[in-house]
Structure formats: C-alpha cells, structure tokens
Amino acid sequence: MAVPSTVSDRSDVVRMVLDCDPGHDDAVALFMALASPAVSVELVTTCAGNQRPEKTFANARRLLALAGREDIPVVQGSPRPLRRELIIADYVHGESGIDGAELPEATVEPDGRRAVEAIAQLVESSDEPITLVATGPLTNIAIFLLAYPDLRDRIAQISIMGGACFGGNYSAAAEFNIYVDPEAADIVFNAGVPIAMFGLDVTHKAQIFTPEIEAIRALGTRTGEVFAGLLEFYDRSTTRPFLAPDDHVEGLHMHDPCAVAYLIDPSLFTMVATRVDIVTSDGPTLGATVVDYNASSGREPNALVGFDIDRDRFAHLLHTSLASFA
C-alpha cells in the first residue's frame, strides 16, 4: 500500500482524473500519481487503445487493487473512437493489455457510471479546478468537452501523452494515441483549455534501462516484483520490427508517466508554447500532430509541448514512486 500523504488538504495539490488504457506505461503513470503527495487521484476513467475496452477497464481496477486504493472509482468510457474503427496495440501490451505479471482481482463492485458522466460530476462538485491526464486516445476527453462546454473553464489543464513533432510510432507521421482517434484529438486541442503535450520527441528520452528494472525487482516487495515483470515484458515487446530478431533497442520508453511526472515536478521538462493542429483527413499523414515549432504560422499557441527531459531525475522519481508501495 502507498505511504499515506500528509498533505492531502493542501491547496496546491493537483486534483486529477487519469483517463487511461492500461497498458504497461499507463500502470507506471498510475502508481507514480498515487505515490506523490503533489497530486490527488480523484477518478480513473478508461478507454480502448492498448487493448479492448473491457480489458483496459479490468486492468485499471486490478492495478488499484494492487495499490490498495480501491477507494478511487474506476469508470469505463467509450468503447470505440468517435468516427473510426477501433485499433488496439495488443502487439505491444499482450493479450491482457498488461502481460508479464499476475495482478490481484478487484474486490469492489464495478462503478456503473459512464466516464463522461463521472468526470462531469467530479468537476461540478469540486471547489478547485480539476486536471485531466490523458494517457490513451482522447475519445472520453473530447466527448466530455462537447457534452459539458460550461465546465471547460473549471478544467485547470489537460496533460496529454500523445503526438509527435518529428515522426510517429504507428505510422511515419502519427503517434498511436492520436492516430486511433484523430477527430477526438482535434476537438481537445481546439477546446480552449490549457494543454501540456508529451509526444514522442520527449517520451523517447524518458528511458529506463535494464539495471533500473533490476533495481525495481530488488525492492523485494510485491509491487516491485510485479512491475519488474511488467517492464521486462514491455521491454521485449517494443523491439522494433525492422531489426533482426535478436537485436534490441537499448532503453525502454516510459511514454505515459511523462504526463504525470510533469504535474509532480514541471522542472523535469523543457516545454515550448506552440500551435498544434491535428490531421484528420485520410492519407499518409492521418493523425499527425502538426507542431508549429518555429512559429511560422503566426497563430496563437494552443499547447505547451515537451521537447526535453532530465532523464536521471525522471528515472529516480519513477523508482521512488514504486518503492513507496508494499
């Protein structure tokens, strides 16, 4: 169980919703948030992406059972993108969505609400602005923004893992989360809500290495053993397909935790205010995030985009986060 926070009533604690599709790196992002006294996870909502919706929902519930935090509601969201057929990343995350370790079953009854309803209820009832953290496709967030436009000014910011300035990981141009539901991403980036975007340009620098995975196992805890297994599976499954079978890319990219780490310690990142547009037309650039890095368009920025990270401090944060659980 996580070490209890002693500052949960502080006004500077970030109250957040994690909208996720667990997912190995989603699991790390969740535990990083749960471990930090700087953030308070008020709600977890799930979407399809890394696996099918029923699996990502079950995975989120099982992860909270592992953390001893089943007091946090988990609510299932949209089963598919707004307009397109569902694409999943089972080739990376396995049959369960978090292959590599055994997780406990949830012990509480499923929350029967829908994600958008649950987000709206939280935002409406909160005395403080709520931060949305999105580590999967942006379907749930887009539906919320469309359904409740009057609540947009009560969102502090949206911290997004998604996009890329200089090339994708699902296609030559597009990162997976944005490619899965580009129409949703277009809605979110044009909603007028503050956005922090953590695309491949920075998440590919947020690496951990084999000795750091071994150090997680060496914690000697159930959580350490589980996450070492998860990360070892994830490391094997992310070998690039154009390499020979025995070749491997050194370093494991911790994509999703970047969107949480920024809330805990913004100084980890180098951010640039710029304009981001989403390609929604079919073709080779579908799902691309067009980042006006050089401000050549003259248009107002609509996002802070991460371009660099203090890798060593990030890895330390990841380790200490997991070390705070039994």
PyMOL commands that set and color helices and strands:
alter all, ss='L'
color gray80, all
select helices_A, chain A and resi 24-35+53-67+90-93+115-125+139-147+149-154+176-180+182-189+200-203+210-217+222-237+257-264+266-268+311-323
alter helices_A, ss='H'
color red, helices_A
select strands_A, chain A and resi 14-20+39-46+74-76+130-134+155-161+195-198+207-208+252-253+269-274+276-278+289-291+303-309
alter strands_A, ss='S'
color yellow, strands_A
deselect
rebuild
show_as cartoon
